[in-house]
Amino acid sequence: MALGWRLWRFLSLRHGPTPGTRFPTSTWGSLGQCGARRFRGSEVIGNPGTFKRGLLFSALSYLGFGTYQVISQAAVVHARAKVGEILEKADYLYESGETEKLYQLLIQYKESEDAELLWRLARASRDMAQRSSTSEEEKKLFVYEALEYAKRALEKNESSFAAHKWYAICISDVGDYEGIKVKIANAYIIKEHFEKAIELNPKDATSIHLMGIWCYTFAEMPWYQRRIAKMLFATPPSSTYEEALGYFHRAEQVDPNFYSKNLLLLGKTYLKLNNKKLAALWLTKARDYPAHTEEDKQIQTEAAQLLTGL
């Protein structure tokens, strides 16, 4: 406001042109007559009072714009801080296995433009679909809802490895409702996004593990599905157990014992490759893995059954 006060004081002391100010001595007259005459200051700047108020208004407007910028920047910082708090709470709920509370927290921000919020909401929606208490009708709704949030997250930030990962996961889930042709066609998209996620974050064991699942799935594809794939596509997706094994081991190197299912699939892949000794090693680790979730318990049971068969 100091600038505005100085301008007001300056204008209050001067009601006309400053002594010694020179104005043009020859210009077109206001009536269209050509000739030399001296303009008065009021003819150049108009009414001094009006000019004074206009100049003061401009100064205050400038100061107001500066204040607006400061407030806007503060609002952005505050919004980012709020998003940070939400993400921190969301991650805590996820680690605690509070699926429904997490979903209820994040669904409030379903219109958000923040990719970090959106991919977490996609994950939460998918987790709601995976619960044993979820009906088949609700499961389908959650699956498609998750895909929509993952898609929006990717649109908001194509550099987010998590957005690529969860978009691929959600496309895979939707394939269960759209038939074998769509499921096989989506396989190329899924692989592309898993590979992009790994490229963006080579230290994310989950993305590497999921790429291993992709390879394992196509390595054990039933013959009738292979036949359909060959009929529909010139070069249908394919892989080998060796490729799958490579990804599972790579995930384990990045983050040892990060996921019970990775241990189980290492054991199952070695079984497919007829290496019973190493299969038993990894299946034992999967069986003895501390069960924190319902999935961990299911994996313990499957690993124990496979060990019994050995």
HELIX and SHEET records of a PDB file:
HELIX    1   1 ALA A    2  SER A   12  1                                  11    
HELIX    2   2 GLY A   41  ILE A   45  1                                   5    
HELIX    3   3 PRO A   48  GLU A   95  1                                  48    
HELIX    4   4 THR A   99  LEU A  106  1                                   8    
HELIX    5   5 ILE A  107  TYR A  109  5                                   3    
HELIX    6   6 ALA A  115  GLN A  130  1                                  16    
HELIX    7   7 GLU A  136  LYS A  156  1                                  21    
HELIX    8   8 PHE A  161  GLY A  175  1                                  15    
HELIX    9   9 GLY A  179  LEU A  200  1                                  22    
HELIX   10  10 ALA A  205  ALA A  219  1                                  15    
HELIX   11  11 TRP A  223  LEU A  232  1                                  10    
HELIX   12  12 TYR A  241  VAL A  254  1                                  14    
HELIX   13  13 SER A  260  LYS A  272  1                                  13    
HELIX   14  14 LYS A  276  ARG A  287  1                                  12    
HELIX   15  15 GLU A  294  GLY A  309  1                                  16    
SHEET    1   A 2 SER A  26  TRP A  28  0                                        
SHEET    2   A 2 CYS A  34  ALA A  36 -1                                        
END                                                                             
